[in-house]
Amino acid sequence: MIPKTLLMATDITTIPKYTSSYALGLTTKGYRSWRSTDKAYHRGLFQMGPVEISTTDLLGIYRANTLHGSPDKIMIYPKIHDLKNFQTGNSNLTNE
């Protein structure tokens, strides 16, 4: 089995400053998976997917790409900090 010259898998996302690409060789009817981690610098609702798979020949003359999967929504929340030394003050308010 001869692997393809190069396969590049790229996550298409709306998350700012997030990039995830993976270069791999794959045999006929082969299967690959990968896990990607990155820091999120902005919170909010974003879209992830589909994944673009692209390949090229040895000389880089011909290029082919295809999209796999469908877009999903992802919610990024702010980091939770432990407030061990946080003290609330007494406001001296009454309910009268």
N, C-alpha and C positions, 0 to 999 in steps of 0.2 A: 504494500500500500504506500503510495506516494502522497505526502502531505501537500496541501495547497501552499503556494509561495508565502502568502501572508493573509491572515484574516484580522481585521480590526473591528472590535465591538465597542461602540460608543453609546453611553446613556444620553438620551435627549431629555433635558430637564429645564425648568424655569428657575431652579434654585440658584441664586446669585453666588458666584465664586466657586461653584461645585463643578468639578470635572471628573469624569470616570471613563477611561478608555482602557482597553485590554487588547494587546496584540498576541496572537496565538497561531499555532499550526494545527491543522485538523485533518485527519484521514477521512477517506470515504465512509459515509454513514457514522462518523465519529460524533462524540458528544462532549461538550465542555461547559463547565459552570464556574463562576467566580463570585467572590464577595468583595464589596468595596466599602470602605469607611472614609469619612471625611468630616471636617468640622462645618457646622452650619453657622454662618455669621448673621443671618437674618431670620427672624421668626415669621410665621404666617403660613398661608395655604399655597402650595406649589404643585406643579405637575411633574411627574417622573414617567418616562417612557414615551414612545417605544424605544427599542434599542436598534441602532443602525449598524448593520453588518456590511463591511466593505472589503473588497479584495482587489488585487492588482496582479499583473503578470510580472515576470522577472525584470523586465526593462522599464516597467512603469508606464507603458504606452496605453494599455487597456485597463479600465477601472469599472467595477460593477458594485452596486450597493443595493441593499434592500432593507426594509423596516420590519421588525418582528415585535410582536406584542402590541398592547394597546396602552394608551395613557392612563395613569392612575393619579389620584390626588394624595398628597402627603401633607400633614400638618406638623410644623416644627414649632415646638414650645420653647420658651426661654429656659435657660439652665436654672435649676433649683439650688439655692444656697442655704446652708444651715445657719440659722440665726441664733446660735447658742447664747451669745452675750447681749442680745437685743432686749431692752427693757422698755416697757410702756410707761409713760408718765401718768400721773394722776391729774385729771383735768378739773376736778372739783366742780363738775356740773351736776345739777340735781334735776329731777323730773317733776318740777312743780309748775 
